[in-house]
């Protein structure tokens, strides 16, 4: 089972062409990244001016091997020329829980929220609350495709994919009223919460 996610968010350099950037990323993925040991999938996301790459590898060692190769690759360097590195944030997450609907539909809206837990809370209790929430409520909502619970040693994140933005918009007020959701939120430090609603631009 895939369990490592490289998540990088950034803005493009001023004046950079988004269409040229997407073409460069598509070429990079098809001719280099997808051929690397342990590669599982990669998704290019955008939320207004913020872009992100969500790339999954089978193991930490696969990702560690990939990074120096990527840094030397001409196709990767071309992709880098579009990015404003002063805006970049990156995490290497472990997938702690993963839930997926059996569907062939390609999701095109991803809700990404990262946060810290409150000091002293029980991680096993938090994960159990998450599993109960997904199985008994989130997975039953219209347009839901998948949910991943991620962890990088300090920071947690939820990556939830819906078929459309309307599905996600309909879900949020329902979630705000749900007791299982409120139970999960009781573990979280809301002062540390950062969120994006990404559109899926490309998926490999």
QUICORZI-V864525 format. One line per field, one symbol per residue. ss: DSSP state (H for helix, E for strand, - for the rest). psi: psi as a letter, one per 30 degrees, with the letter a starting at -180 (. if undefined). burial: b if it has 24 or more other ideal C-beta (glycine too) atoms within 12 Angstrom, else e. A space follows every 50 residues. Layout:
BEGIN
ss = ???
psi = ???
burial = ???
END
This chain:
BEGIN
ss = ---EEEEEEEEE-----HHHHHHHHHHHHHH-HHH---EEEEEEEEE--E EEEEEEE--HHHHHHHHHHHHH-HHHHHHH--EEEEEEEEEEEEEEEEEE --------EEEEEEEEE-----HHHHHHHHHHHHHH-HHH---EEEEEEE E----EEEEEEE--HHHHHHHHHHHHH-HHHHHHH--EEEEEEEEEEEEE EEE-
psi = kkgkkjjkkllllkfkkeeeeeeeeeeeeefdefflkfkelkkklkicfk llkjkkleleeeeeeeeeeeffkeeeeeefffkjffgkkkkjkkjekkkk kjlfkjkgkkkjkllllkkfljeeeeeeeeeeeeefdeffkkfkelkkjl kgfeklkkjkkleleeeeeeeeeeeffkeeeeeefffkjffgkklkjkkj ekk.
burial = ebbbbbbbbbbbeeeeeeeebbebbbebbeebbbebebbbbbbbbbbeeb bbbbbbbeeeebbeebeeebeeeebbeebbebbeeeeebebbbbbbbbbb beeeeebbbbbbbbbbbeeeeeeeebbebbbebbeebbbebebbbbbbbb bbeebbbbbbbbbeeebbeebeeebeeeebbeebbebbeeeeebebbbbb bbbb
END
